[in-house]
Amino acid sequence: MAYESTDGGTGAAAGGAEPGASDSLRTFGAVVQALREHTGLSREEFGALIGYSKHTVASVEQGRRMPDRDFVERAEPVLGGTGALRKAAPHLSRQAGLASWFRQWARLEATAISLYTYECRVVPGLLQTEAYARAVSLDVPPLPDPEELEQRIAARLARQELLAVTRKPPTAFSFIVEQAVLERWTGGEAVTRELLDHLMGLIERNWNVEFQVMPLRRPTHAGLDGPLQLAETPDNRWFGYSEGQKNGRLIADPKEISVLQQRYAKLRSQALTPEDSLGLLKRMRGAL
């Protein structure tokens, strides 16, 4: 994201940076490159045979792009038909589109039993609509190429599966979002209308999601140091995450976690109640 507000950025993959390569992607890419070179094909020649550009082939070989199913299926017979690519593909990291600094937090997020998020820049990625995610991604320079943009959006929307009440056990979510973020109309009136509808539906449907709005006028405010996130693991350990321009920081030190928990508790008391927050969303939606 450039910041996505928990994607590792908003715009760029959540932030503004190209998604980082995982070990599995780099290994897979190295195997593709070795097999291609063994057959005596250049990247351009290989790409032409499987219907991909040489730039896409390079991205896969360098571990910067998650190969799709068509790439694997078309590459397999051209590179010898050993079955190696088909067998390796299911074990690839499925985090294409997430900024590299965000991936460690994403792994914690995937198994957390509690997730708390305070955001003052954009609507958190777990709550974004596709149109909002697209608008945010296009707001923050440098602009992504179309392929990268789609990867970012797909990765962000895929993470929203974490909100499901059918997970065992379902994760307990708390979100606190500044009213100014909702009043900004990111993407325009139609995008904002859809976003508000989405938020209201989610709040009313998902009993595991608590959503609070921090009002515009708030003389005392515990979140002046910026966004923060907290996650509780299945073994009841807590981790924090903070994010800035083109970077993110995982926090594990108990003393720092204690400070963040104190701040989040204060923010909860300063924000509108969940009931009043839903009422505000309905009034904002009615005004559009």
Secondary structure, DSSP 8 states (H G I E B T S, - for coil): --B-SSSSBEEETTEES-B---HHHHHHHHHHHHHHHHHT--HHHHHHHHT--HHHHHHHHTT-S---HHHHHHHHHHTT--SHHHHHGGGS-S-TTSBGGGHHHHHHHHH-SEEEEEESSS--GGG--HHHHHHHHHHSSS---HHHHHHHHHHHHHHGGGG-TTSSS--EEEEEEEHHHHHT-TT-HHHHHHHHHHHHHHHHH-TTEEEEEE-S--SS-TTTT--EEEEE-TTS-EEEEEEETTEEEEE--HHHHHHHHHHHHHHHHHS--HHHHHHHHHHHHHH-
